[in-house]
Every structure is written in structure tokens, then in C-alpha cells.
């Protein structure tokens, strides 16, 4: 054995449905076997195994995107990293009471997180182990929650230093008043700090409602995705209104059974997919993965994907 990779099981939200996604992790080749083709064989074999195990998608955090593009992976979805000077945090009333929560009470966070996650393609519906990892395992983050039941929460590892940058590990909300209440709390948390930083989705409410010129908002290409089972992946497509029909051939050298061509009929309820004899257009499997996640619009095919990743 000169190399290995792990495929973790994630339940991923796609247009309101749940897809099975292999989280590719711990990919490694021993130094003396690098540049021998072992890594290529490892990734090609892993994709094949994910297909045989019933995954519709795989995703990963790339060390170098160009390397993983060889195997059909492509960026899909972005998030914003906000870095907000203390003076630019808005002064907001606590519409909901904010209190600390022991990390062992993670089940109380789950309804708020699940409602948040279901709004965005590519979010993971966490199981117990994934919750414990997110909360820091044996060194848990401090957790602050707004409302009862919880309508927003923030995870943070508090930095006791003065005039430092304080990172918020995770900020999640299910209601606008929950979000505003947490911002009001963060204003107090930022006392004696230079700035706070945290991530928000592409429809960032801070950017649209509270942004200032000296607030830094960076776009973060976060994860790469690959459709493992193309016909099943296409079934997750939806339109906002009406319906569309088209056929596609997929370029997928690693998993040639994905190539089709496939006839796709899409409506607001979902999509049906079946083999066909000819295609209207041809796209690489990475581009198709972007399409299903909502990061690509195919206007020429009469299809508009209704959510971004």
C-alpha cells in the first residue's frame, strides 16, 4: 500500500431533497511513490467505489484545484468571509434573549441549523458525530443562542487578548430577528477587539443591510464537487416555474457509464431522467455538477436553476 483516501458519508441538501455525498478526505501518497501514477489510480478507483456504494455526489476541500479537475471535480458554490471592524458592528436591540448553551446540549441547536441548511444547496445535515466535530470535540467552542426555541446561534473560541481579531466559528439563524439578536450580542462580544470575522452565505444579510466601505467581504470558493451517479444527480434539478426538456451528453472519462446521452424533463417538482439516442449539448461532468448545485444557468437549454449553492 502506497496511498489511501477516505470517503465520509454526508447527507447533503439539494433543492429541498437529501443526496448522499462522499466527503473525500485524507488523500495521501507516500513520498517515494509520488509522480508514479499512484495518486491518479487512487482517485479514479475511489470515484468508482463511491458509485458502487450508492453515492450521488462526492465533495472535497482541494489542496490544488487543477489536480482534482482531472477526476471530474469542480468548484460549486461560494460563501462570503466578513471581517468587520468593531465600530462598524450595528447597535441593535436584543429582540430575543441571548444566553450561553453547553455544547453537550447540541440537540437544541439542530432545528435552527436544519432550517438554515435547507435554504442552501450543498449544506450538510449533521449526524451526532458531525455535530460533536463541529463543536470542537474535547475542546468545545463556546456557544451562544438567541431565543427559546433557538432562532440563531454563534460558536466561538473566545480570545482573551485586547485589540485582536476575534473569529466566530459558526453563525447560523432561522429567522431575521434571530440574526439581528445575534448581531447585537456580537457587538458586545467585540468590546476591546479590533474586529470580528465570520462566514455568511452568498445572500449575506450583513452585506445587504449593514455593509460599510471598510467592511471587508471576501468571496471564498470553498469546496469542489463531482456528480458520481449522473442520472440520479440530474433528478435533483428543479425549475422555479414551468417545465423544460432537453438532452445532454456528459464527458466523464473516469466513469464512462455516466456519459449518456440523457433525456431530462424538469419541473418545479423535480426531474425525470432516461437514456436517449441524441443530445442537445455536451458538457464535462464537472460543469454538470455545477449545474445541479445551482452555480450555472443553462439559458440556452430553456432551464433556469432556482437556487445557488
Secondary structure, DSSP 8 states (H G I E B T S, - for coil): --EEEEEEEEEEEETTEEEEEEEEEEEEE-GGGTTTTHHHHHHHHHHHHHHHTT-SEEEE--S-HHHHHTTT-EE--EEEEEEEEGGGS-----SS-EEEE-GGGTHHHHHHHHHHHTTSTT-B---HHHHHHHTTTTS--EEEEETTTTSEEEEE----SSS-EEEEEEEEESSHHHHHHHHHHHHHHTTT-SEEEEEE-TT-HHHHHH--TTSEEEEEE--EEEESSHHHHHTT--BSSSEEEEEEEEE-SSSGGG-EEEEEEEETTEEEEEE-S--SEEEEHHHHHHHHHTS--BGGGTB-BS---
